[in-house]
Each structure stands twice: as C-alpha cells, then as structure tokens.
C-alpha cells in the first residue's frame, strides 16, 4: 500500500516547508530510538517519519511526490517521460481508433503514411512494414570519483515504457479466442501493387500474425505499459564526466515484435575532497613537516590501487611535485594508465611555544640568500 507521507507527519498537503520541518522535529524527538531504547515500534515509527521528511522536506522531491506519489522518488525516475506517457494513455483510453491505439491500427503518423505508400516510417523501401525497433533512452547517473576510477557494477531502478506484462507486448488479450484475420485470410501478408511492381507486406490488421483477438485489457491493445524496471549495469573503470555507457537492449521496447532500443547512461561525477582529475592524470596535495622537507623522508600516500610508500627528497620545497607513474586514471579506450601527481605542501606548526619559536629562529641562519629576492619589482 502506498504511504501517505503527509499523514505520517500529521500535516496538510498545502502546509509550508517550515510547518513540515516543525512537525518532523516534534515527532523525531518523541520517537527517536535513544528516547525509546529497545522499543521496536518506536524504531519503525522513527524510520517512517524520517522517510516522510526526506520526501517532503526537499522542494524538488516534494513536487515529484505530489505529482507521481512514491514512484516519483525512485532512482532513475524520468518525470518528463512519465508525463508524456500519461498524455498518451489518456488519449488511448479515449478510444481514438481501433484496438485502443492512439492512431487506430497504427502506432504513429509515420505508420499512416507508410500504409499508404507501402512502407513503414523509418524503413528503407517498399514492403518493409512489420516489426519496428524501440527507441534508445538516455539517463544521467552520478558517481563519486573513486567509483568512476575503479569501475563498478550496480543496479538501477528506472521508470520506463516496457512491454505489457499481461500480453507480453502483443497487444492481444491472451484469454481471448484468436480467429483468422479477415483482411489477409490468416496468412499475415497482403499483396501490394506500386505501379508496375508487385510485392507483399505485413498485414496492417493483424500486424503479420495472421490471427486476431480482443485487445489486451491491461494496455488497451498498445502492447506497452509504464513501469519500473531494475537494470543491472557495469560501469567500466576510468569513465569521465559526460561519458556515455551503453546498456544493450534496455531502451524502449520495439513494436510488433521489433527489438528493444539501447539505454545510454550519461555519467556525472561528484567532486572528491582531495583528489582531482585532469585528462588521465590525478592530482593530490601532500602535506609534509618541516623536518621531512629538510631531511627527506619516506611517506605513505593513498592511491586508487591502495597505499604506496614514496620517498620525499631532502631539501624538498612547497609546490614541488612527486610523480607516481601508472597510478592515475585508466583511459577507457587505450587501457593505458595516467600518473598520480602529488604536490608537496610544507606545513609549519601554529604555536606560541617559546622553545619552538627559538628553534625556528635558529633555522634562519641556514639560508644562504634572501628567500624573496626573486620577487623584487
């Protein structure tokens, strides 16, 4: 049963954001597990109000929930496609044309012209009316930088048009009695004359099946329905911002038995707090102590492949770069690895300890020249 998030928080649907926030805080204090130790009912109640506020406390999520319910909050939900489908479904149910299709026995205006001239819209010539491949889909997918560098397998829940589960995309009621098509006599093909040319094409009445029945009550004869599909996807290592990852056969379903389209994932990458990418190289700032900079040291650095030991040369300066070859990003096309460029940043202690200040003063005697000589105007 669908949850009523407004009822869970005890607020009206037209309440302002501040009132919703206030109601959530009041309920959260009452049902928080720390206030009700060992109380399973309180724990479940707290989860419900947290879920409700997560939806209603965010303006964008709240709009989607108000329009589509819980379905609109699922990962991969496409609001625009859902609205288009609602318009299409409303027109279909209004009874336009035979069999409940928006264009009668046709799928589109292209099919209407195709029937007149003997070809299906998008075809390559005469006599090609029949199965039509589904459209390709695009969907944005946001990854953290480390996942993009390593690659991953995950599952998406996408709102999309799919083949009707009741009729398996045929458009016919599986419980109805199938009878031979009266147009083609059950052959599934009809003869067509185009000038001096003679050829056959799929029967527009039975769509080449040879038999017809009652339209499917679930989809109204369209063979398609809007639903949520869970899709397993594999993201290759090294994908960049804006990369397109193809998932074969997971686009919109084809018509009249045609193959489905493909799904293209458009990759978006969240910034990392310390690591950045330029091309196939990765950049990292590495803080070191004054002693490590003066005397040199072996330090441990994190990489995509795990921690590695790196030598800091004696006398290292802030801004100096240590290059770790082959520790950068994978190029998805060439499979070559970039480098990790670690920029040294010498950190000095913030202190008013007189012993430390005296030691720092003694270090001035070791400078051979004016350290700011190069910036004179």
Secondary structure, 3 states (H helix, E strand, C coil): CCCCHHHHHCCCCCCCHHHHHHHHHHHHHHHCCCCCCCCHHHHHHHHHHHHHHHHHCCHHHHHHHHHHHHHHHCCCCCHHHHHHHHHHHHHHHCCCCHHHCCECCECCHHHHHHHHHCCCCCCCCCCCCCCECCCCEEEEEEEEHHHHHHCEEEEEEEEEEEECCCCCCCCECCCCCCEECCCCCCCCEEEEEECCEEEEEECCCCCCCCEECCECCCCCCCCEEEEEEEEEEEECCCCCCCCEEEECCCCCCCECCCCCCCEEEEEEEECCCCEEEECCEEEEEEEECHHHHHHCEEEEECCCCCCEEEEECCCCCCCCEEEECCCCCECCCCCCECCEEEEEEECCCCCCCHHHHHHHHHHHHHCCCCCCHHHCC
